[in-house]
Amino acid sequence: MKKHATNFMLLTVMSLFCTVVSLSAQNRTSSEYLKGAVPMEDGEIVFRKSFSAPNMSRDSLMSLTRDWIDGRDNQEENRSRRVLIFDEEKGSIVAGCNEKLIFRSALLLLDQADINYNIHAVCSPGSVDMAIIRIRYKYEDQRYTAEETIADDVSLNKDQTDILKSSEKWRIKTIDFVKDLFTDYHNYLSDNL
């Protein structure tokens, strides 16, 4: 009876492992992470998104955007934000940001990096154009730029049908991180319309 229970446990563990490996492989080939998912402009990675806020003035949008940036500052979660430029004449806000990018968190394992980036928002009546720029990482006392870590030409295979294993966690987590950041801003803007 013990042998059957042991075999059953072993089969269960192996099937779970195969499921995790299969899901990881699916992530690596999902089109949302492949060619073009990391946009380049003049040799730099720039994630852009426009947000519509009908009937809101530029000044109101600038104030809301600054409040959102300030509200994301959270020492307990190792997040820091600082507005570097607040140009009312141009409707431009630039913030320097730092937080943790968590690749894997388990009982006795925490694989993470510091991610530093700038938010550049340009507000106009009824809309905000936002860009996430100058992405940098610090990982185990090493420093990397997004351009050398997650750009298509360094993180995808020759056919651009798969993510290279060495770049996988960086590319997937950064893309997801930026999507979550834009979603958070969209939700904040929607709640304050």
MOKAWO-V93599 format. One record per helix or strand. SS is the DSSP state (a for helix, b for strand). FROM is the first residue (numbers start at 1). TO is the last residue. Records with the same first field share a line. If there is no record, write none. Layout:
SS: FROM-TO, FROM-TO
//
This chain:
a: 2-29, 31-33, 58-71, 75-77, 146-149, 152-155, 165-191
b: 40-41, 44-45, 47-52, 74-74, 79-87, 92-106, 109-124, 127-139, 142-145, 156-156, 163-163
//
